Amino acid sequence: MAKDSNIVHQYFKKEIEGIKILVKVNPILFTGSEITIDTDGHAELRELEFDKDIFEDLKADEFEDASPLEFNLYLNGLV
């Protein structure tokens, strides 16, 4: 089993009516985080568990690939 620090996470984003959603997925353990930024700039972080179909689900929901930098800037409140 891979150590958590050796896993390359995958990042996705989507914008719906001015609300930005950023998702980080651990492709080995199927866990991750979601940051939701509302139209006022307030961010909410949720820790999530996914099933093995998460990548198909994200594609069906029209999420795009995102960068780790973008996710972490929002995570740390720098954007």
N, C-alpha and C positions, 0 to 999 in steps of 0.2 A: 504494500500500500504506500502510495506517495505521501511524503510529509507535506503538510499544508503550506509550508514556506516554499516548496519546490513546484507548486502548481501554478500554471499560467492561466489566470482568470480570463474570461471573455466578457466584453462590455457591449452594451446595446443602449440605444436611446430612441425616444419617440416624443413628438410634441402633439398634443391634442388641445385645441381651443386655448392656446397660450399656456397650458400646463406642460412642463417638461418632465419626462420620466426617464431616469437613468438606471440601468440594471447591471449588476456585476454577478457573473455566474462562475462558480467553481465546477468545471466540467467533470471532475472525478467524484466529488462527494455530493454533487447536485444541491449545493447550498449557495447562498449569496445574499446580496443586499439590493434594495431598491430605494432610490432617492426620488421624491416627488417634489417639484418646485412649483408653487402656485403662481398666479399672475402678479401677486404682491411681492414675490421673491422669497417667501417663507418656505423652508425646506423641511421635509419629514423623511426620516430614515426608518426603514423596516428591514429586519433580518428575515430571510425566507428560506424555505426548503422546497426544492423542485423535484419533479419526476424526470424520468429519462427522455421524455418528449419535449422538454423545455425549449430546445432549439427550433423544433418545428412549430411550437406554439408562438414563439417570438416572431418567427417569419410570417406566420399566418396573421398575426396582429400588426404586421408591417413595421416592426422595429428595425432600425438600421444599426450597423456596426458603429461603435463609439470607441474613443480612445481611453486608455487608463488615465491619462492626464486630465481629460475633461471630467471624468467621474471623480477623481481625487480632489480636483479644485473645488467642486461642489461639496464633496464630503467634508472638506476642511473649511468651508465657508469663505473661500477666497474669490468666489465669483458672485 
